[in-house]
Amino acid sequence: MRRAAVAAVGALALLSPAACGGADSEADQKDVEVFTWWADGGEKAGLDGLVATFDEQCDYSFVNGAVAGGAGSNAKQVLASRLQQGDAPDTFQAHAGAELSDYIAAGQVEDLSALYEEWGLTEALPSGLIDNLSVDGKIYSVPANIHRANVLWTNKSVLSDAGVTAEPTTMADFLAALETLKAKGVSAPLAIGKDWSQLMLLEAVLISDLGPEGFNGLWNGGTDWNSPDVAKGLENYKQLLSYTNADRDTYDWTDAGKLLMDGKAGFFLMGDWAPSDFEAKGFADFGHVAFPGNGDTFQWLADSFVLPQGAKNPEGTKCWLKTVGSAEGQQAFNIKKGSIPARTDVTATDYPAYQQSAIEAWKTATQVPSCAHGAACSQGAVEAANSAIGKFSSDQDAAGLQKALAAAAALGRN
């Protein structure tokens, strides 16, 4: 009877999912948890397109670990807690560039250099981008896209009804247009959201006042934060804030975008993920220009994915990363999200009109990285800058902001 009982238990064990993978079930071995902040609008649509390609290319199951919140403000807090507790997702989204330095220094992500060679990414991606992705000659993430940050979106009807017919190309033009909208009763001539979206606006202003080389110097130490040109930029930024919605510090970027869609704003500074959100919500009456005074400067950022130390399913993660870097995955993702492929071997005519113009601009414009989105700044520096921006939104102390941003930039270089 004892032998029969043991045999019965053994038979049940063979039928159990755990028998296929030790302590983990077969389902667990197939699951790939992908941690992002893409939970809404065009971002979610882009993720869905990427997942569809992953399902075609890989014999694994996508598990959505998204945490909502623009620019990953909420997701990064959750992720930090999970990594600290040794509960890493199989892969997580991070901005390419300096933001990754914190994870690399903490030993939380794996070197992917050999996979770049295996998958042909060293030839498919531009050398300048690979340089920005590399730390001490090693590559730690696979970029899914390139976004442009310094784009000013418009509500065509609001501008036309107010008599604003010319595109603003200088700061003086822009301030005059905002004053016209205000005089016509537009409640928020310039729509804006909280912290990081305000930092995006300030960066665009500083590009106008300092030029691309001077702007880059703010983050690499080549430009003095205490210079008169920076002080002038902060005063221009302060003046622009006076034309924004008073409740800006309670708005995520999608809430600010809704002001434009609802005709309560004429302008909206946001990265080029905005039109996918507009279109997903049925708003087509929008235009776009480079931020006034930025000329042909292309301020870039990129979303990328990593292989965390301690990932439960590293082979599944590698298949996800290979999909992210593939031509098919990048097309399925970027067409829906509104960004452009990081790969250079793409056919521009496969993309909508705005993305075709962005693909061309990426090739010809002067490129500068975004601090607000981690391309120019470490995560600690971004958090410090956002904190300074949030304080300034309330107290309007330009001298205090200048000092705090200088300290944030120095933190990023340490």
KEBA-948547 format. One line per 3 residues: number of its first residue (from 1); their letters; for each residue x, y, z of C-alpha. Coordinates in Angstrom, 2 decimals, padded with zeros to 5 digits. Last residue first. Layout:
% KEBA-948547
NUM) A) X Y Z  ...
This chain:
% KEBA-948547
414) NRG) 029.56 063.25 -010.15  028.42 064.75 -013.47  024.68 064.32 -012.80
411) LAA) 025.01 065.91 -009.36  026.65 068.93 -011.00  023.59 069.35 -013.23
408) AAA) 021.27 069.19 -010.21  023.38 071.77 -008.33  023.26 074.18 -011.27
405) LAK) 019.52 073.56 -011.47  019.09 074.54 -007.81  021.08 077.76 -008.19
402) QLG) 019.18 078.87 -011.28  015.85 077.98 -009.66  016.68 080.03 -006.57
399) AAD) 017.57 083.03 -008.72  014.32 082.61 -010.67  012.11 082.52 -007.56
396) QDS) 008.63 082.01 -009.03  007.43 080.47 -005.70  004.91 077.89 -006.94
393) SFK) 006.17 076.76 -010.35  009.68 077.36 -009.03  009.27 074.58 -006.48
390) GIA) 008.14 072.13 -009.16  011.07 073.06 -011.40  013.55 072.51 -008.58
387) SNA) 012.06 069.09 -007.80  012.14 068.17 -011.48  015.80 069.17 -011.65
384) AEV) 016.66 067.04 -008.60  014.81 064.03 -010.02  016.53 064.44 -013.40
381) AGQ) 019.94 064.70 -011.71  019.35 061.52 -009.73  018.25 059.68 -012.86
378) SCA) 021.42 060.70 -014.65  021.18 063.48 -017.20  021.55 064.04 -020.95
375) AGH) 019.37 061.24 -022.34  017.30 060.95 -019.16  013.96 062.24 -020.35
372) ACS) 013.97 065.69 -018.73  017.67 065.98 -019.59  017.01 065.73 -023.31
369) PVQ) 019.89 065.18 -025.74  020.98 067.55 -028.51  021.09 066.77 -032.24
366) TAT) 021.72 069.35 -034.95  019.35 068.52 -037.81  020.09 066.48 -040.97
363) KWA) 019.45 062.79 -040.32  016.99 063.18 -037.44  015.21 065.86 -039.49
360) EIA) 014.58 063.36 -042.31  013.09 060.76 -039.95  011.09 063.53 -038.24
357) SQQ) 009.59 064.68 -041.57  008.59 061.10 -042.41  007.17 060.76 -038.89
354) YAP) 004.91 063.76 -039.44  003.65 062.42 -042.78  002.77 058.88 -041.70
351) YDT) 005.36 056.07 -042.09  006.09 053.47 -044.77  007.41 056.31 -046.93
348) ATV) 010.44 056.59 -044.64  011.75 053.15 -045.61  013.94 051.96 -042.75
345) DTR) 017.57 050.83 -042.52  018.57 053.56 -040.03  017.39 051.76 -036.91
342) API) 016.28 053.92 -033.95  012.86 053.91 -035.55  010.71 057.05 -035.41
339) SGK) 008.19 058.06 -032.77  004.42 058.44 -033.17  003.45 055.49 -030.97
336) KIN) 001.47 053.62 -033.61  003.97 053.84 -036.45  006.77 053.39 -033.94
333) FAQ) 005.83 050.02 -032.49  004.98 047.96 -035.56  007.92 049.52 -037.42
330) QGE) 010.37 048.89 -034.59  009.24 045.30 -034.16  009.55 044.49 -037.85
327) ASG) 013.00 046.09 -038.17  014.19 044.16 -035.11  015.57 045.85 -032.00
324) VTK) 012.46 045.41 -029.85  012.01 041.85 -031.16  015.58 040.93 -030.15
321) LWC) 014.94 042.48 -026.74  011.80 040.38 -026.27  013.66 037.21 -027.31
318) KTG) 016.43 038.10 -024.86  013.84 038.54 -022.12  012.43 035.09 -022.79
315) EPN) 015.92 033.66 -022.40  016.43 035.64 -019.18  013.21 034.35 -017.55
312) KAG) 013.33 035.13 -013.84  015.45 038.25 -014.29  018.10 038.33 -011.54
309) QPL) 020.27 041.04 -013.11  018.02 042.99 -015.42  018.14 042.60 -019.22
306) VFS) 017.35 046.08 -020.56  014.81 047.93 -022.68  015.00 051.32 -024.40
303) DAL) 012.98 054.45 -024.95  014.91 057.17 -026.75  015.31 060.91 -026.32
300) WQF) 016.12 063.66 -028.77  016.25 067.42 -029.05  016.48 068.14 -032.77
297) TDG) 017.90 071.62 -033.41  016.88 073.01 -036.82  015.68 076.36 -035.48
294) NGP) 015.19 076.25 -031.71  014.04 079.88 -031.60  010.35 079.04 -031.49
291) FAV) 009.82 075.35 -030.58  009.78 073.33 -033.79  006.35 073.58 -035.36
288) HGF) 003.20 071.45 -035.21  -000.43 071.44 -036.30  -003.59 070.00 -034.79
285) DAF) -007.19 069.60 -035.92  -007.19 065.76 -035.88  -008.52 064.93 -032.42
282) GKA) -010.24 061.53 -032.21  -008.79 060.28 -028.93  -006.35 057.83 -030.53
279) EFD) -005.45 060.63 -032.96  -004.48 063.03 -030.20  -002.53 060.36 -028.30
276) SPA) -000.66 059.43 -031.47  -000.05 063.15 -032.02  001.53 063.58 -028.55
273) WDG) 004.35 061.00 -028.82  006.21 063.78 -030.60  007.34 065.36 -027.36
270) MLF) 005.31 068.11 -025.77  004.88 071.88 -025.78  001.18 072.72 -026.16
267) FGA) -000.23 075.78 -027.93  -003.69 077.30 -028.47  -005.40 076.16 -025.29
264) KGD) -009.01 075.70 -024.17  -010.06 074.24 -027.52  -010.91 070.82 -026.06
261) MLL) -008.00 069.11 -027.84  -005.52 071.69 -026.50  -006.84 071.35 -022.94
258) KGA) -006.77 067.57 -023.46  -003.02 067.78 -024.02  -002.62 069.19 -020.52
255) DTW) -004.49 066.19 -019.11  -002.33 063.84 -021.21  000.81 065.48 -019.83
252) DYT) -000.19 064.85 -016.21  -001.89 067.77 -014.54  -001.94 068.83 -010.86
249) DRD) 001.02 071.21 -011.11  -000.49 072.92 -014.14  -003.56 074.17 -012.22
246) ANT) -002.99 077.79 -013.27  -003.03 076.87 -016.98  -000.19 078.55 -018.83
243) YSL) 000.32 082.13 -020.00  002.26 083.23 -016.90  004.51 080.20 -017.40
240) LQK) 005.84 081.80 -020.58  007.09 084.82 -018.62  008.94 082.61 -016.15
237) YNE) 010.56 080.75 -019.05  011.72 084.01 -020.60  013.16 085.02 -017.20
234) LGK) 014.92 081.66 -016.94  016.40 082.12 -020.40  017.73 085.56 -019.49
231) AVD) 019.40 084.13 -016.38  020.97 081.43 -018.56  022.33 084.09 -020.91
228) PSN) 023.62 086.12 -017.94  025.81 083.17 -016.84  025.30 081.39 -013.51
225) WDT) 024.70 077.97 -015.09  028.16 078.21 -016.62  028.36 076.24 -019.85
222) GGN) 030.92 073.50 -020.62  030.07 071.32 -017.62  028.50 068.38 -019.46
219) WLG) 024.88 069.21 -018.59  024.75 072.96 -019.18  027.30 072.57 -021.97
216) NFG) 024.74 070.79 -024.13  022.67 073.99 -024.09  025.64 076.12 -025.10
213) EPG) 026.33 073.85 -028.05  022.67 073.75 -029.11  022.06 077.52 -028.91
210) LDS) 021.98 079.41 -025.61  018.71 081.37 -025.72  016.67 079.09 -027.98
207) ILV) 018.07 075.88 -026.47  017.34 077.38 -023.04  013.68 077.92 -023.95
204) AEL) 013.35 074.32 -025.15  014.93 073.09 -021.92  012.49 075.18 -019.87
201) LML) 009.52 073.65 -021.68  010.84 070.12 -021.12  011.36 070.93 -017.43
198) QSW) 007.70 071.95 -017.28  006.78 068.56 -018.72  009.01 066.92 -016.08
195) DKG) 007.31 068.75 -013.15  003.57 069.08 -013.98  001.53 069.69 -017.10
192) IAL) 001.44 072.50 -019.64  -001.04 074.17 -021.99  -000.01 077.52 -023.50
189) PAS) -002.85 079.99 -024.23  -004.74 078.61 -021.22  -008.14 080.31 -020.83
186) VGK) -008.39 081.66 -024.38  -010.24 084.95 -023.89  -009.20 086.80 -027.03
183) AKL) -006.70 088.90 -025.05  -005.04 085.70 -023.82  -004.74 084.39 -027.36
180) TEL) -003.15 087.65 -028.50  -000.71 087.59 -025.57  000.29 084.04 -026.48
177) AAL) 000.93 085.07 -030.10  003.09 088.01 -028.97  005.08 085.74 -026.63
174) FDA) 005.70 083.31 -029.48  006.80 085.94 -031.96  009.22 087.42 -029.39
171) MTT) 010.61 083.93 -028.68  011.28 083.49 -032.39  009.74 081.32 -035.13
168) PEA) 006.05 081.77 -034.34  003.91 080.32 -037.16  001.80 083.07 -038.73
165) TVG) -002.01 083.13 -038.63  -002.88 084.07 -035.06  -006.23 085.78 -035.62
162) ADS) -007.90 084.42 -032.49  -010.26 082.21 -034.51  -007.31 080.92 -036.54
159) LVS) -005.28 080.04 -033.45  -008.15 078.20 -031.79  -009.03 076.43 -035.04
156) KNT) -005.46 075.21 -035.64  -004.95 073.79 -032.15  -001.18 073.80 -031.98
153) WLV) 001.69 071.52 -031.01  005.16 072.88 -030.20  007.90 070.26 -030.63
150) NAR) 011.15 070.18 -028.63  011.12 066.55 -027.45  011.79 064.51 -030.58
147) HIN) 011.50 060.78 -030.04  013.78 057.97 -031.22  012.71 054.36 -031.00
144) APV) 012.93 050.89 -029.47  016.42 051.24 -028.05  018.18 048.05 -026.82
141) SYI) 020.00 048.47 -023.52  023.30 047.79 -021.73  026.06 048.40 -024.26
138) KGD) 029.70 048.11 -023.15  032.68 050.25 -024.16  033.06 051.92 -020.77
135) VSL) 029.39 052.91 -020.88  027.66 052.70 -024.25  024.17 053.91 -025.18
132) NDI) 025.35 057.37 -026.21  028.08 055.84 -028.38  025.47 053.49 -029.90
129) LGS) 023.40 056.56 -030.80  026.36 058.20 -032.51  027.13 055.01 -034.42
126) PLA) 023.68 054.90 -035.98  021.83 051.60 -035.38  021.55 048.84 -038.01
123) ETL) 025.27 047.97 -038.21  025.89 047.48 -034.47  022.41 045.99 -034.26
120) GWE) 023.34 042.92 -036.31  021.60 040.48 -033.95  024.72 038.56 -032.91
117) EYL) 026.85 041.69 -032.64  024.30 043.48 -030.47  023.87 040.25 -028.48
114) ASL) 027.57 040.31 -027.58  027.27 043.89 -026.32  024.26 043.20 -024.06
111) DEV) 025.93 043.78 -020.68  023.47 042.97 -017.89  021.53 045.37 -015.63
108) QGA) 021.34 045.92 -011.85  025.05 046.29 -011.09  024.40 049.47 -009.09
105) AIY) 026.69 051.49 -011.37  024.80 050.16 -014.40  021.40 051.06 -012.95
102) DSL) 022.56 054.59 -012.13  024.22 055.04 -015.51  021.02 054.14 -017.37
99) EAG) 019.70 057.70 -017.08  022.76 058.95 -018.97  021.60 057.60 -022.31
96) AHA) 018.54 055.57 -023.23  015.41 056.15 -021.21  014.41 053.04 -019.32
93) QFT) 011.80 050.33 -019.88  012.06 047.15 -017.87  012.79 043.50 -018.53
90) DPA) 012.11 040.20 -016.78  010.85 042.12 -013.75  013.29 042.34 -010.83
87) DGQ) 012.12 041.18 -007.39  015.39 041.42 -005.45  013.83 043.75 -002.87
84) QLR) 015.92 046.72 -004.00  014.98 046.01 -007.59  011.30 045.98 -006.67
81) SAL) 011.49 049.25 -004.74  013.36 050.99 -007.56  010.79 049.69 -010.06
78) VQK) 007.85 051.09 -008.11  009.51 054.51 -007.90  010.47 054.39 -011.57
75) ANS) 006.90 053.50 -012.57  005.38 056.55 -010.89  007.45 059.19 -012.72
72) GAG) 007.75 057.01 -015.83  007.74 059.94 -018.27  003.95 060.24 -017.79
69) GAV) 002.33 057.97 -015.20  000.75 054.51 -015.43  002.55 051.38 -014.19
66) AGN) 002.84 048.72 -016.91  003.77 045.13 -016.00  002.06 043.53 -018.99
63) VFS) 002.90 039.83 -019.23  003.90 038.70 -022.74  003.90 034.93 -023.25
60) YDC) 006.85 033.18 -024.91  007.46 031.30 -028.15  008.85 034.37 -029.90
57) QED) 008.61 036.00 -033.34  004.85 036.22 -033.92  003.92 036.98 -030.29
54) FTA) 006.73 039.54 -030.15  005.29 041.21 -033.27  001.87 041.52 -031.59
51) VLG) 003.57 042.79 -028.43  005.26 045.58 -030.38  001.94 046.72 -031.83
48) DLG) 000.31 046.62 -028.38  003.17 048.72 -026.98  002.59 051.32 -029.68
45) AKE) -001.13 051.46 -028.89  -000.35 051.80 -025.17  001.90 054.78 -025.91
42) GGD) -000.67 056.24 -028.31  -003.31 056.44 -025.60  -002.66 054.95 -022.15
39) AWW) -000.61 052.49 -020.11  002.94 052.80 -021.39  004.87 053.21 -018.12
36) TFV) 006.83 050.00 -018.72  007.70 046.65 -017.07  007.66 043.68 -019.44
33) EVD) 007.04 040.42 -017.56  008.00 037.52 -019.82  005.98 034.38 -019.09
30) KQD) 006.95 031.04 -020.65  008.93 029.77 -017.66  006.13 030.89 -015.33
27) AES) 003.60 028.95 -017.40  005.74 025.80 -017.07  005.57 026.27 -013.32
24) DAG) 008.53 027.31 -011.19  009.97 025.31 -008.30  011.41 022.67 -010.61
21) GCA) 010.38 023.45 -014.15  008.30 020.76 -015.80  007.37 019.02 -012.56
18) APS) 005.89 022.27 -011.30  003.15 022.01 -013.91  001.82 018.90 -012.06
15) LLA) 000.99 015.80 -014.10  004.32 014.19 -013.31  003.79 015.05 -009.66
12) LAG) 000.43 013.30 -009.73  002.12 010.16 -011.02  004.74 010.38 -008.30
9) VAA) 002.05 010.76 -005.62  000.31 007.69 -006.98  003.55 005.73 -007.03
6) VAA) 004.24 006.70 -003.40  000.75 005.59 -002.44  001.17 002.29 -004.27
3) RRM) 004.51 001.67 -002.55  002.88 002.37 000.84  000.00 000.00 000.00
